[in-house]
């Protein structure tokens, strides 16, 4: 991934591109599962309901009312 993610608040994620362009993503935004996680199958597109900081995983996404580490998903940017 050529982007850097930063937590801003529960409803906003900051995304910095490789070229240094800053973009704010507001929930809900779409992500694609890169591996199966519980009831979410690999390749499934879901909406992020909230964002949180986490010591171990850096950033967590709330998806289907469950907190899941961001590294299990790929951002879908349009």
N, C-alpha and C positions, 0 to 999 in steps of 0.2 A: 504494500500500500504506500502510495506517495503522498499521504496526507497525515497531518498531525491533528489529533482530537484533544480538545480541552473542555473540561466541565465549566459551565458558566452558572447555571442555576437549574432547578428541577425541570424547567420547560424549555431550556435552550442549551444547545451544544455548539461550541465554536470549532470550526474546521479551518485549518490553514493548509493551503495547497503547497505543492513543491515550489511554486513560483512566489510564494509568500502572500497570496491573496487570501484575505480573511472573509469567511462566510459564516453566518449564523443559521443554524437549523433549529426550527421551532417544532415541538411535538404537536401533533403526531407526525412523524416522518417514517418512511419505509426503509426496512432493512431485509436482507436475504440471509437465511440461515446457511452457514458454511458447513455445518454438521448437525446431526440429529440431536435435539435437546428436549427430553421429555416427550410431550405430544407434538412438538414441532419437528417436522421431517426436514432433512437436508434439502436445500433449494427452495423452501417455502418462503414466501414474502409475507412479512407481518409488519404491523405498525408499532413503533415505540411510543408508549404512553407517558413515560417520565424518564428522567436521567438523574443519576446520583454518583457522587464520588465514592470510591472504595479504596481502602488501604492496599489490599492485595491485588485487586483487578484493575485499578486505576479508575475505570468508569463502568457503571452498571446501567443496563437498560431495563425498564419495566415493560415486559411484553406479556400479553394475556394474563395480566395481574401477577406475574412472577418476576423477580429480579434475577437477571441473567447477565454475565460478563459480556462486555461489548465485543470481545475477540471472537465470539461465536457467530458474529454477524458481519456482513459486508454492507456498507452504506449504499443506498440507491439514490444517486444524485441526478436530478433532471434539470 
